[in-house]
Amino acid sequence: MTIISIRRKYQEHLIPEHMRASGIIPVVAYSPEHEFFLMDDKSMGFGFLCEPLNAGDEKIQDRVNGFLNQEFPTGTNIQFLLFRSPDITQQMHNMLGLRDNFQHPLMSSVIKERQRFLLDHACNPVVTDSRSGHFNLGIVQDTKLLITVKCPITGQQPSPYEIDELKQLNIKVRSSLQTIGLQPTLLNADRYVRLMSTLLNWEKDASWRHDAAQWDPFTPICSQLFDYGTDLEVNKDSVRLGEQYVKVLSAKKLPNKAFFGDAIRYVGDLSGGDSSVRENYMVVVNLYYPETEATKSALDRNRQFVVNQAYGPLLKFVPELADKHESFDDLYASIKEGFKPIKLSYALVIFAPTAERAQSAAMSARNLWREARFEIMEDKYIMLPSLINNLPLCTDIKAQKDLFRHKTMTVQQAAVLAPLFGEWKGTGTFHASLLSRNGQLMSLSLHDSNTNKNLVIAAESGSGKSFLVNELIMSYLSEGAHVWVIDVGRSYEKLCALLEGDFVHFEEGSNVNLNPFELIENYDDEEDAMVSLVMAMASVGGNLTELQVSALKQMMAKVWSEQGQGMKVDHIAEICLASEDQRLKDIGQQLYAFTSQGSYGRYFSQRNNVSFQNRFTVLELDELQGRKHLRQVVLLQLIYQIQQEVYLGNRNRKKIVIIDEAWDLLKEGEVSVFMEHAYRKFRKYGGSVVIATQSINDLYENPVGRAIAENSANMYLLGQTAETVESIKRTGRLTLAEGGYKMLKSVHTILGVYSEIFVKSNAGVGIGRLVVGDFQKLLYSTDPRDVAAINQYVKQGLEVTDAIYAVLRDRQESQHG
């Protein structure tokens, strides 16, 4: 058949109009000037992309009720669409954008590998096999909330009056959404095209994945939404979009009772169980606003009929009439309170790459929603009309009559069903990334705080603390930050070697000198810290009397005036021993071990030779395990030296000091003044202190710990025992609601799969899972076999990145061999 004969058959068109997928979308144009969309079904509308709420209370509920109870034109449709979207492109741009000004062979590779891992699992579920079993964690997604308003117009084009009315409505709706806390962003044509592209095009090379889904003002919008490779096939129980299968389930029965906030269940199983839907899906609620008085009259007639039947003999044979009577009573009570009657449809739309996975997800969804007292059923035979009516701005006003999916209620009752809630998305900045229990991509940063940037990590042994700290170290170093780690146990020796950092340790023959006095820039500013340090030298418990402390201050000031930066512990001991007061002589005697004549003097009597020029420095105190007094003084001196580096260093560079396993040393003696001074200086000059301990209760056992907790805006809690959580709750050490403590008890780790972290910060509270790919698992591993395998390739001349890839390749080949 020739092209000419084809044209004649289809009336000069190569493809008949009814075969064009774009024909199902009514949206044709957008007016940037007036900020509205024009549809070909005699309607116009606008919308807002919003951030889902993480929680709700009575105030928010009242605001939602007020928003929905406004005056809307008769025939208006408001749609709430909560979409578990695969589009995490912007977050990935933000993650890489943080590192634009810093490049490093290994660290940059780690970040790009992390990006690849997340993008890959936005398409494919995170499936892991470990000693603990087989785990399917679902897909990586970003929950997006879209709220659109669609109003009828009298002709194909809106009149100036209709445009002005819609503009005023736009302003009112935006203001209401802001008041609710939904952070509305205008849905313009570019955003609409991108959002619809993610809903309709699911291929791995879809245009939106390459930022090619942009609005063309010279082409009808409906013709811009489908990629060339996306065909549409309608079956009895599904719609196929390209290679993706779509199922629509509608509510046959809604809950008899529901409370504001229950809609958080739409995101999945918050307890971390296996009952969540592991695919992309969206929850859609359409509210149709009929003519109010006519609706009330119809309700009066229906109610009277039900009342008559409910009190008659028919009740004996149809007991459901009693429930219907009760529903009408609830409806009328709400109307009497001043709430408008509306018609509501409720749908769940599931997207999956195979028909089998779509069917499995539909079964999981029915079970999960049934737990929330919904009964949802597949829209067989009308899948395409149902799908169209649940797409943004595509709802047909006639649908509420033709599809029989709408239920009459008031806006007060509708408010509790609206999908306004989602899991917490994190602190805001992608220094590190976590996944929620239902796959929500979460950002994590110490610096999303308007107070201090400090952190406390509490983790029981084996819950993944070292892995988390490794991730934080790599995340900040890859941005160009300066990181110091003070550790006991050599947990970071391997990472330090791979990153070519400085590893400072105190074994015999190490020749480390830590003279603090030559680092002083202004003695008046540093006096408290220096006196605290010398007190720690004189007494492991810091047990000096007030008179001794006062006299020590005077003597040290005198020595400083004479010696300046040449000041040594010997000078302080000599002036104390020369005093006629025995109490001061005692201090001089107690300082002996730290003088040039004492056993610890070699660490403090020579010029300071510990340099912090490297971006990454690990200070290992393991060799000082048997000398607790020396170890405490060394720790305090290292903290002091780091704070001097923070003060003198580049103010634009982030600076992080991590104290892991050495926390016990800060609990000994009277070091609270020293630590308060250190924290004050770190905050003033943009530094962050990270303290890692096993139990959160450890922090509250002494003044130092309490001061640290009070000055830490961030708290990351990994697995804590039930007894620990109960103790925290009983003493009120954490400000959490009852639900927060319940969540904290559920935090757990599955070795080799994920570590759960309860994040408490100024930016919010939530549980995230640290899930990484094989590359990072091997990078952070301290298993001797992994270390040896990497080193073998490094010795052959490979870079660390290539060595890790080589080891992964070897292991993959051996598995399949």
Secondary structure, DSSP 8 states (H G I E B T S, - for coil): --HHHHHHHTTT-SS-GGG-GGGG--EEEEETTTTEEEETTTEEEEEEEE--BS---HHHHHHHHHHHTS---TT-EEEEEEEEES--HHHHHHHHHTTTT---HHHHHHHHHHHHHHHHTTTS--EEEETTEEEE----BEEEEEEEEEEE-SSSS--HHHHHHHHHHHHHHHHHHHHHT---EE--HHHHHHHHHHHH--STT-GGGGT-----TTS-GGGSSS-TT--EEE-SS-EEETTEEEEEEEEEE--SS--TTGGGGGG--TTS-S-S--SEEEEEEEEE---HHHHHHHHHHHHHHHHHHHTSTHHHH-THHHHHHHHHHHHHHHHHTT--EEEEEEEEEEEESSHHHHHHHHHHHHHHHHHTT-EEEE-TT-HHHHHHHTSTT---TTHHHHT---EEEEHHHHHTTS--B----EEEEETEEEE-TT-BEEEE-TT--SS---EEEE--TTSSHHHHHHHHHHHHHTTT-EEEEEESS-TTHHHHHHTT-EEEE--TT------SGGG-S-HHHHHHHHHHHHHHHH-TT----HHHHHHHHHHHHHHHHHHGGG--HHHHHHHHHT-S-HHHHHHHHHTGGGSTTSTTGGGTSS-------SSEEEEE-GGGTT-HHHHHHHHHHHHHHHHHHHHHS-TTS-EEEEEES-HHHHTSSS-HHHHHHHHHHHHHTTEEEEEEES-GGGGGSSHHHHHHHHT-SEEEE----HHHHHHHHHHT-S---HHHHHHHHH--EETTTEEEEEEEETTEEEEEEE---HHHHHHH---HHHHHHHHHHHHTT--HHHHHHHHHHHHHHHHH-
